Amino acid sequence: MRAVSGKLAKIGVLAPLALAAMGLGGCTTVRDHRGFFVDTALVDSVLPGVDNKMSVERTLGRPTLASQFGDQDWYYIATDTKQLAFRRPQPTAQTILRVRFDAKGNVLGVDRAGMEKVARFNPDKDLTPTLGRKRTFLEDLFGNIGTVGAAGMGGAGGAGGGRPGPNGS
């Protein structure tokens, strides 16, 4: 009987610890990779004046996006993010690889960019600044009362409240 009660006492001590460990497990950081997987050996093998669009596609794969206007550029984008529980993902590393082509489809150059191209901004208290005056919730709700059907605004009685319109009809 004592052996059973001793085991129950140990379980009674370990159960809260196990629950706490499972609860803290939900607070771990989630790391994710999005987009192109950068292989430096393959990227370095793309040479200006030697490669063309077909050989670049065979080497690096299809681009993440291609320019629609102007110069013929292909973009390969890779982003690493981390996310704490219940928060938005934050970028930790980014690589933008741009392959420039001439009019014949031959490689002109390969450019790289990193985290300096990530735009960071903080909205101001979830408000969008607008021009004009600030209105309260009640002014927004009841602001149109009395303006609908006012004289000259196309209210009851036809165009202009029974008066002839601009063309005399």
C-alpha positions as CSV (number, residue, x, y, z in Angstrom):
1,M,0.0,0.0,0.0
2,R,2.9,2.4,0.8
3,A,4.5,1.7,-2.6
4,V,1.3,2.8,-4.4
5,S,0.9,5.9,-2.3
6,G,4.5,6.8,-2.9
7,K,4.0,6.5,-6.6
8,L,0.9,8.6,-6.4
9,A,2.8,11.3,-4.5
10,K,5.5,11.3,-7.2
11,I,2.8,11.6,-9.9
12,G,1.2,14.5,-7.9
13,V,4.5,16.4,-8.0
14,L,5.4,15.6,-11.6
15,A,2.0,16.3,-13.1
16,P,2.2,20.1,-12.7
17,L,5.7,20.1,-14.1
18,A,4.6,18.1,-17.1
19,L,1.6,20.5,-17.7
20,A,3.9,23.5,-17.4
21,A,6.4,22.0,-19.9
22,M,3.6,21.4,-22.4
23,G,2.2,24.9,-21.9
24,L,5.6,26.5,-22.5
25,G,6.1,24.3,-25.6
26,G,3.4,26.4,-27.3
27,C,5.6,29.5,-26.8
28,T,8.4,28.3,-29.0
29,T,9.7,30.2,-32.0
30,V,8.6,28.9,-35.4
31,R,11.2,29.4,-38.2
32,D,10.2,29.2,-41.8
33,H,11.7,29.6,-45.2
34,R,9.7,31.0,-48.1
35,G,10.6,31.1,-51.8
36,F,13.8,30.2,-53.6
37,F,16.4,28.0,-52.0
38,V,19.7,29.8,-52.6
39,D,22.6,27.5,-53.6
40,T,25.7,29.7,-54.0
41,A,27.4,27.2,-56.2
42,L,24.6,27.2,-58.7
43,V,24.2,31.0,-58.5
44,D,27.9,31.5,-59.1
45,S,27.8,29.2,-62.1
46,V,25.5,31.7,-64.0
47,L,27.9,33.7,-66.1
48,P,27.3,36.9,-68.0
49,G,27.9,36.5,-71.8
50,V,27.9,32.7,-71.5
51,D,24.4,31.8,-70.3
52,N,21.0,32.5,-71.7
53,K,17.4,32.3,-70.4
54,M,17.2,28.5,-71.1
55,S,20.4,27.7,-69.3
56,V,19.5,29.9,-66.3
57,E,16.1,28.2,-66.0
58,R,17.8,24.8,-66.2
59,T,20.3,25.8,-63.5
60,L,18.2,27.9,-61.1
61,G,14.7,26.8,-62.0
62,R,11.8,29.1,-62.9
63,P,12.1,32.6,-61.4
64,T,9.9,33.8,-58.6
65,L,8.8,36.6,-60.8
66,A,9.8,38.2,-64.1
67,S,9.7,41.9,-65.0
68,Q,6.7,42.9,-67.0
69,F,7.9,46.2,-68.4
70,G,11.2,47.6,-69.5
71,D,14.3,45.4,-69.1
72,Q,14.1,41.7,-69.2
73,D,14.9,40.7,-65.6
74,W,14.2,37.6,-63.6
75,Y,13.9,37.7,-59.8
76,Y,14.5,34.9,-57.4
77,I,13.4,35.8,-53.9
78,A,14.2,33.8,-50.7
79,T,13.0,34.9,-47.2
80,D,13.6,33.4,-43.8
81,T,11.1,34.3,-41.1
82,K,10.6,33.6,-37.4
83,Q,7.3,33.8,-35.5
84,L,6.6,33.8,-31.8
85,A,3.3,32.4,-30.6
86,F,0.3,34.5,-31.7
87,R,2.5,37.1,-33.4
88,R,3.1,38.0,-37.0
89,P,6.1,36.5,-38.8
90,Q,9.2,38.7,-38.9
91,P,11.8,38.4,-41.6
92,T,15.2,37.5,-40.3
93,A,17.1,37.1,-43.7
94,Q,16.2,37.8,-47.3
95,T,18.0,37.3,-50.6
96,I,16.8,38.9,-53.8
97,L,18.7,37.6,-56.8
98,R,18.2,39.5,-60.1
99,V,19.3,38.0,-63.4
100,R,19.4,40.7,-66.2
101,F,19.0,39.7,-69.8
102,D,19.6,41.6,-73.1
103,A,17.2,41.7,-76.0
104,K,18.5,38.4,-77.4
105,G,18.0,36.6,-74.0
106,N,21.7,36.4,-73.0
107,V,22.7,37.1,-69.4
108,L,24.0,40.6,-68.8
109,G,24.6,40.3,-65.1
110,V,23.5,38.8,-61.8
111,D,22.8,41.1,-58.8
112,R,22.1,40.3,-55.2
113,A,20.4,42.3,-52.5
114,G,19.5,41.4,-48.9
115,M,17.7,42.7,-45.8
116,E,18.3,46.4,-46.8
117,K,15.4,46.0,-49.3
118,V,12.9,45.0,-46.7
119,A,10.5,47.8,-46.0
120,R,9.5,48.2,-42.3
121,F,6.7,50.5,-41.2
122,N,4.5,50.8,-38.2
123,P,0.9,51.9,-38.7
124,D,-0.2,54.7,-36.3
125,K,-2.7,53.1,-33.9
126,D,-4.5,51.3,-36.7
127,L,-5.6,54.7,-38.1
128,T,-5.3,55.8,-41.7
129,P,-4.6,59.6,-42.0
130,T,-7.0,61.3,-44.4
131,L,-7.6,64.9,-45.5
132,G,-10.7,66.7,-44.1
133,R,-12.2,67.1,-40.7
134,K,-12.4,64.4,-38.0
135,R,-15.9,63.1,-37.4
136,T,-17.1,61.2,-34.4
137,F,-18.9,57.9,-34.6
138,L,-22.3,59.5,-34.1
139,E,-21.6,62.0,-36.9
140,D,-20.6,59.2,-39.2
141,L,-23.8,57.3,-38.2
142,F,-26.3,60.1,-38.4
143,G,-24.5,62.5,-40.8
144,N,-26.8,62.0,-43.8
145,I,-30.0,62.7,-41.9
146,G,-31.6,65.7,-43.4
147,T,-29.5,65.9,-46.5
148,V,-31.4,63.3,-48.6
149,G,-34.3,64.9,-50.4
150,A,-33.2,68.5,-49.8
151,A,-34.2,71.1,-52.3
152,G,-32.1,70.9,-55.5
153,M,-30.8,67.5,-54.6
154,G,-33.3,65.4,-56.5
155,G,-35.7,64.8,-53.7
156,A,-39.5,64.2,-53.9
157,G,-41.4,65.8,-56.8
158,G,-39.1,65.0,-59.6
159,A,-36.0,66.9,-60.5
160,G,-35.6,69.8,-58.1
161,G,-38.8,69.5,-56.1
162,G,-41.4,70.5,-58.7
163,R,-39.4,73.2,-60.4
164,P,-38.5,72.9,-64.1
165,G,-35.1,71.4,-64.7
166,P,-32.1,73.1,-66.4
167,N,-33.5,72.4,-69.9
168,G,-37.0,73.7,-69.1
169,S,-38.7,70.4,-68.8
